[in-house]
Amino acid sequence: MKLHKVVNRIYEGTTYYRWTVSIPPKRIRELGWTDGQELDVVVRGSSLWIEPALRTLPGKRDLPAGSLEEEVRRRTISRRP
């Protein structure tokens, strides 16, 4: 796997970047992930945890207790003004 830094845009003399992670096709097949699938992400220390987002309807979530997705939701809500 590799981490890539890509120029997103240059605006008023400032360069903005985005970061992408290349995951080998074999790993994507092993995980059963598909193109365009929504993923949730949590940072724990110096680790990045990625998990498929569990959604039954747009805006609705069917969550098992204590899931990674629930942690993402808590962190997102706690950051809102």
C-alpha positions as CSV (number, residue, x, y, z in Angstrom):
1,M,0.0,0.0,0.0
2,K,1.1,3.5,-0.6
3,L,0.1,7.0,0.5
4,H,0.0,9.6,-2.3
5,K,0.0,13.4,-2.0
6,V,-1.8,14.9,-4.9
7,V,-2.2,18.6,-5.8
8,N,-6.0,19.3,-5.5
9,R,-5.9,22.9,-6.6
10,I,-3.9,26.1,-6.6
11,Y,-5.8,29.2,-5.4
12,E,-4.3,32.7,-5.0
13,G,-0.8,31.3,-4.8
14,T,-1.6,28.6,-2.2
15,T,-1.4,25.0,-3.2
16,Y,-4.0,22.7,-1.7
17,Y,-3.4,18.9,-1.5
18,R,-5.4,15.8,-0.9
19,W,-4.1,12.5,0.2
20,T,-5.0,9.1,-1.2
21,V,-4.2,5.5,-0.1
22,S,-3.7,2.9,-2.8
23,I,-5.1,-0.4,-1.7
24,P,-4.2,-3.4,-3.9
25,P,-7.1,-5.0,-5.8
26,K,-6.5,-8.3,-4.0
27,R,-7.1,-6.7,-0.6
28,I,-10.3,-5.0,-1.9
29,R,-11.6,-8.4,-3.1
30,E,-10.7,-10.0,0.2
31,L,-12.7,-7.3,2.0
32,G,-15.6,-7.6,-0.4
33,W,-15.6,-3.8,-1.0
34,T,-16.9,-2.2,-4.2
35,D,-16.1,0.9,-6.1
36,G,-17.9,4.0,-4.7
37,Q,-18.7,2.3,-1.4
38,E,-19.0,4.6,1.6
39,L,-16.4,4.1,4.3
40,D,-16.1,5.4,7.8
41,V,-12.7,6.4,9.3
42,V,-11.4,6.8,12.8
43,V,-7.9,7.9,14.0
44,R,-6.6,6.1,17.0
45,G,-3.2,7.3,18.1
46,S,-1.1,6.9,14.9
47,S,-3.4,4.4,13.3
48,L,-6.2,4.9,10.8
49,W,-9.2,2.5,11.0
50,I,-11.4,2.1,7.9
51,E,-14.7,0.2,7.9
52,P,-17.6,0.0,5.5
53,A,-20.4,2.4,6.5
54,L,-23.5,0.6,7.5
55,R,-26.5,2.3,6.0
56,T,-30.1,1.0,5.5
57,L,-31.6,4.3,4.2
58,P,-30.0,7.6,3.2
59,G,-29.2,9.4,6.5
60,K,-30.2,6.4,8.6
61,R,-27.8,3.9,10.2
62,D,-28.3,0.4,11.5
63,L,-25.5,0.2,14.0
64,P,-24.3,-2.6,16.2
65,A,-23.5,-1.4,19.8
66,G,-19.9,-0.3,20.2
67,S,-19.1,-0.3,16.5
68,L,-16.4,1.7,14.8
69,E,-19.1,3.6,13.0
70,E,-20.8,4.6,16.2
71,E,-17.5,6.0,17.4
72,V,-17.2,8.0,14.1
73,R,-20.7,9.4,14.7
74,R,-19.9,10.4,18.3
75,R,-16.8,12.2,17.3
76,T,-18.5,14.0,14.4
77,I,-21.4,15.2,16.5
78,S,-19.1,16.3,19.3
79,R,-17.1,18.5,16.8
80,R,-20.2,20.4,15.5
81,P,-20.6,24.0,16.7
